[in-house]
Amino acid sequence: MPIATPEVYADMLDRAKKNSYAFPAINVSSSQTLNAAMKGFADAGSDGIIQVSTGGAEYFSGQGVKEMVAGSLAMSAFAHEIAKKYDVNIALHTDHCPKDKLDGFVRPLLQASLERVKGGGLPYFQSHMWDGSAVPLEENLQIAEDLLQKCKAAKIILEIEVGVVGGEEDGVEGGGGEQLYSTTDDAIETAKALGTGENGYFMTALTFGNVHGVYKPGNVKLRPEVLKKAQDAVHKEFHTDTDKPFHLVFHGGSGSSAEEIKEAVSYGVVKMNVDTDTQYAFTRPVAGWMIGNYEGVLKIDGEVGDKKKYDPRAWGKAGEAGMSARVVEACESLGSAGKHA
């Protein structure tokens, strides 16, 4: 199938919320990891979301270019072509964009999509994330209002973050303590500023103890009930026609238990970011290949090595297979496996 149209993407997220499952959103940074993610979704029989961060986009453009917009557009072009060969819907998303990178990342991509849509085409990406977690809530929502209007015109879904995710991602450090937990007041202020869908389609990453990075189960103190309280508060305040007015996003899921994930999804999480785990799933088989084929990979003691062992396609296939398998696992744990439209 081609990359999901705006209508197909909205339907994907609506179905997920209605039926209490979520889509893994897999971060990629190269054509190999993009291929691995697509195959993983196809193997799982799941529609899915593939996303690129500011650092991932820069890396995708190559070390001689290192430019976020060029890398994003190259990733989009590659994905649009290869997605035609699979029978699941894939949506493209740009991940965490802080304030200081808006003008060099999301805004130029939005403008490019807007021009394309005006010409009768489809947007390059189906959703963009504005990460305002490092600025005061009022400023966060003011910027979000402006971006939501532009996203609506470009037929793109906006993702925002309300609250703080701990840990570090792409050089952005989160906080700690109670600021890791969004409040019901935060949720109500968000709905006052952006509406509950009438002003444009958006997703909300409310925080409930989420932390980016690598953590063992039990070391991350999640409170999924924060999400339910937020949904209930907005539903009561605005008399919405659903008791889960927000389409929620789960960031920083490493170290979360299956029970915590399931509970969060039941409260309206439709998208869960998966990056750290798939990075390891790609790299571990590559490391195993190098160690297991040591004498062939290296030209030891003046010998010639084994071309079939050091050919990047050989160890690259191992990495792709490992990552694809982890994507399947994510689809199964989030309940999206076998549910493609």
C-alpha positions in Angstrom: 0.0 0.0 0.0 1.1 3.6 -0.4 2.0 5.7 2.6 -1.2 6.3 4.6 -3.3 9.3 3.4 -4.4 11.8 6.0 -7.8 10.2 6.1 -6.4 6.7 6.5 -4.1 7.8 9.3 -6.9 9.5 11.2 -8.9 6.4 10.9 -6.0 4.3 12.1 -5.8 6.3 15.3 -9.5 6.6 15.8 -9.9 2.8 15.5 -7.1 2.2 18.0 -8.6 4.5 20.6 -12.1 3.0 20.1 -10.8 -0.6 20.4 -8.2 -0.1 23.1 -5.0 -0.9 21.2 -2.0 1.3 20.1 0.5 1.5 17.3 4.2 1.3 17.9 6.0 4.3 16.5 9.4 3.1 15.4 12.3 5.6 15.2 14.6 5.1 12.3 17.8 6.8 11.1 18.8 5.0 7.9 17.3 3.1 5.0 18.2 -0.1 6.7 16.3 0.6 9.9 13.4 2.0 7.8 13.3 -1.2 5.8 13.4 -3.2 9.1 10.5 -1.3 10.6 8.4 -1.7 7.5 9.0 -5.4 7.3 8.3 -5.8 11.0 4.9 -4.1 10.6 4.1 -6.3 7.5 5.2 -9.5 9.4 2.9 -8.5 12.2 0.0 -7.7 9.9 -0.2 -4.3 11.6 -0.5 -0.8 10.3 2.2 1.3 11.9 4.0 4.6 12.4 7.6 5.2 11.4 9.3 8.3 12.8 12.5 10.3 12.6 13.9 12.6 15.3 16.1 15.7 14.6 19.2 13.7 15.1 17.9 10.8 13.1 17.0 13.1 10.2 20.4 14.7 10.3 22.1 11.3 10.2 19.8 10.1 7.4 21.1 12.9 5.2 24.6 11.5 5.4 27.8 12.7 7.1 28.6 15.0 4.2 25.3 16.9 4.5 24.1 16.6 8.1 20.9 18.6 7.5 17.6 17.7 9.2 15.1 18.8 6.5 17.1 17.2 3.7 17.3 13.9 5.7 13.6 14.0 6.5 12.6 14.6 2.9 14.9 11.8 1.7 13.5 9.5 4.3 9.9 10.4 3.2 10.7 9.8 -0.5 12.4 6.4 0.3 9.4 5.3 2.4 6.8 6.4 -0.1 8.5 4.2 -2.7 9.1 1.1 -0.6 5.8 1.2 1.2 4.0 0.4 -2.1 5.4 -3.1 -1.9 3.8 -3.9 1.5 0.2 -4.6 2.3 -0.1 -2.5 5.5 -0.6 1.2 6.0 2.5 3.2 7.2 2.3 6.7 8.5 5.4 9.0 8.7 6.0 11.2 11.7 8.7 13.6 12.9 9.6 13.0 16.6 10.6 15.4 19.4 11.3 18.9 18.1 12.2 21.4 20.8 11.7 25.2 20.4 15.2 25.9 19.2 14.8 23.5 16.3 11.3 24.5 15.1 12.6 26.8 12.4 15.2 24.3 11.2 13.0 21.2 11.2 9.2 21.2 11.7 8.3 24.6 10.2 10.2 24.1 6.9 8.7 20.5 6.6 5.2 21.9 7.2 5.7 24.5 4.6 6.9 22.0 2.1 3.9 19.8 2.7 1.5 22.8 2.5 2.8 23.7 -0.9 2.5 20.1 -2.0 -1.1 19.9 -0.8 -2.0 23.1 -2.5 -0.8 21.5 -5.7 -3.1 18.6 -5.2 -0.6 16.2 -3.6 -0.3 14.6 -0.2 1.9 15.8 2.7 5.4 14.5 3.1 4.7 13.5 6.7 1.4 12.5 8.3 2.2 14.0 11.7 4.7 16.3 13.3 5.6 16.6 17.0 6.2 19.9 18.8 8.0 19.2 22.0 7.2 22.1 24.3 8.0 20.3 27.5 11.0 22.6 28.3 9.0 25.8 28.1 6.1 27.1 30.3 2.7 25.6 29.5 1.3 28.9 28.3 4.1 29.3 25.8 3.9 25.6 24.8 0.2 25.9 24.0 0.6 29.3 22.2 3.1 27.7 19.8 0.9 24.6 19.5 -2.1 26.7 18.5 -0.1 28.3 15.6 1.3 24.9 14.5 -2.1 23.3 14.7 -3.6 25.8 12.3 -0.7 25.2 9.8 -1.0 21.4 10.3 -4.7 21.5 9.6 -4.1 23.4 6.3 -1.5 20.8 5.3 -3.7 17.9 6.3 -1.2 16.9 9.0 -1.8 15.7 12.6 0.0 17.6 15.3 1.5 15.9 18.3 2.3 17.9 21.4 3.8 17.1 24.8 2.3 18.4 28.0 4.6 17.7 31.0 8.2 16.5 31.2 9.7 13.2 30.1 12.7 12.3 32.1 16.0 11.0 30.8 17.8 12.2 27.6 16.9 12.0 23.9 18.9 13.6 21.1 20.7 15.8 23.6 17.6 17.1 25.3 17.6 16.5 29.0 14.3 15.9 30.9 13.6 16.7 34.5 12.5 14.6 37.5 10.2 14.5 40.5 6.5 15.6 40.3 7.0 17.5 37.1 7.1 14.1 35.4 3.4 13.8 36.0 0.9 15.9 34.1 -2.0 17.4 36.1 -5.7 17.6 35.3 -5.3 21.4 35.1 -2.6 20.8 32.4 -5.1 18.7 30.4 -7.9 21.2 30.7 -5.7 24.1 29.7 -4.6 22.1 26.7 -8.3 21.5 25.6 -9.0 25.2 26.2 -6.2 26.2 23.8 -6.5 23.5 21.1 -10.1 22.3 21.5 -11.1 18.7 21.5 -10.8 18.1 17.7 -12.9 20.9 16.2 -9.8 23.1 15.6 -7.7 20.3 14.1 -6.6 16.8 14.8 -3.9 16.5 17.4 -2.4 13.9 19.7 -1.3 14.6 23.3 1.7 13.2 25.1 0.7 13.6 28.7 3.4 12.5 31.0 2.9 10.0 33.8 6.4 9.2 34.9 7.8 8.4 31.5 11.6 8.4 31.1 13.7 8.2 28.0 16.6 5.8 27.9 17.5 2.3 29.1 16.0 1.1 32.4 15.2 -2.3 33.9 11.6 -3.0 34.8 10.7 -1.5 38.2 13.1 1.4 37.9 10.6 3.6 36.1 7.7 4.8 38.4 4.7 5.1 36.0 1.3 6.2 37.2 -1.1 5.4 34.3 -4.0 6.6 36.4 -2.8 10.1 35.6 -4.0 9.6 32.0 -7.5 8.5 33.2 -7.8 11.5 35.5 -6.9 13.8 32.6 -9.4 12.2 30.2 -12.1 12.3 32.9 -11.4 16.0 33.7 -11.6 17.1 30.0 -14.7 15.0 29.4 -16.5 16.6 32.4 -15.3 20.1 31.6 -16.2 20.1 27.9 -19.0 17.6 27.8 -17.3 15.7 25.0 -19.1 12.9 23.2 -16.5 10.4 24.4 -15.0 9.7 27.8 -11.6 9.6 26.1 -11.4 12.9 24.3 -7.6 12.9 23.8 -5.6 10.7 21.5 -2.7 10.0 23.9 0.9 9.2 23.2 3.2 7.1 25.4 6.8 8.3 25.4 9.8 6.7 27.2 8.4 3.2 27.4 11.7 1.3 28.1 11.4 -0.6 31.4 7.6 -0.4 31.5 5.8 -3.6 32.5 3.2 -5.2 30.2 0.5 -4.4 32.8 1.4 -0.7 32.8 1.4 -0.5 29.1 -2.0 -2.3 28.9 -3.5 0.1 31.4 -2.1 3.2 29.6 -3.6 2.0 26.3 -7.0 1.4 27.9 -7.1 5.1 28.8 -6.7 6.3 25.2 -3.0 5.8 24.3 -3.0 5.2 20.5 0.8 5.6 19.8 3.7 4.4 21.8 7.3 5.4 20.8 9.8 2.6 20.5 13.4 3.6 20.0 15.9 2.3 22.6 14.7 -1.3 22.3 14.8 -1.4 18.5 18.3 0.2 18.4 19.5 -2.7 20.5 17.5 -5.2 18.5 19.3 -4.0 15.4 22.8 -3.7 16.9 22.9 -7.0 18.9 22.8 -9.3 15.8 25.4 -7.2 14.1 27.7 -7.6 17.2 27.1 -11.3 17.2 27.9 -11.5 13.5 31.2 -9.6 13.9 32.2 -11.8 16.9 31.1 -15.0 15.3 32.8 -14.2 12.0 35.9 -12.5 13.4 38.5 -14.0 11.1 36.4 -13.4 8.0 35.4 -9.8 8.8 39.0 -8.8 9.6 42.1 -9.2 7.4 44.1 -10.8 10.2 47.9 -11.2 9.9 48.0 -10.0 6.4 45.3 -12.5 5.1 42.5 -11.4 2.8 39.5 -12.1 5.0 36.2 -13.3 3.7 34.3 -10.9 1.4 31.0 -12.7 2.1 31.5 -12.0 5.8 32.5 -8.3 5.7 30.1 -7.4 3.0 27.8 -4.8 4.7 24.8 -6.7 3.2 25.7 -9.8 5.2 25.7 -8.2 8.7 23.1 -5.6 7.6 20.6 -8.4 7.0 21.2 -9.7 10.5 20.5 -6.3 12.0 17.4 -5.8 10.0 16.0 -9.2 10.9 16.6 -8.5 14.6 14.9 -5.1 14.5 11.9 -6.5 12.4 11.4 -9.2 15.1 11.3 -6.5 17.8 8.7 -4.5 15.8 6.5 -7.6 15.6 6.9 -8.0 19.4 5.8 -4.4 19.9 2.8 -4.8 17.7 1.7 -7.9 19.6 2.2 -6.3 23.0 0.2 -3.2 22.0 -2.5 -5.2 20.3 -2.2 -3.8 16.8 -1.0 -7.1 15.3 -3.4 -8.4 12.7 -5.6 -5.3 12.7 -4.5 -3.5 9.6 -7.3 -1.9 7.6 
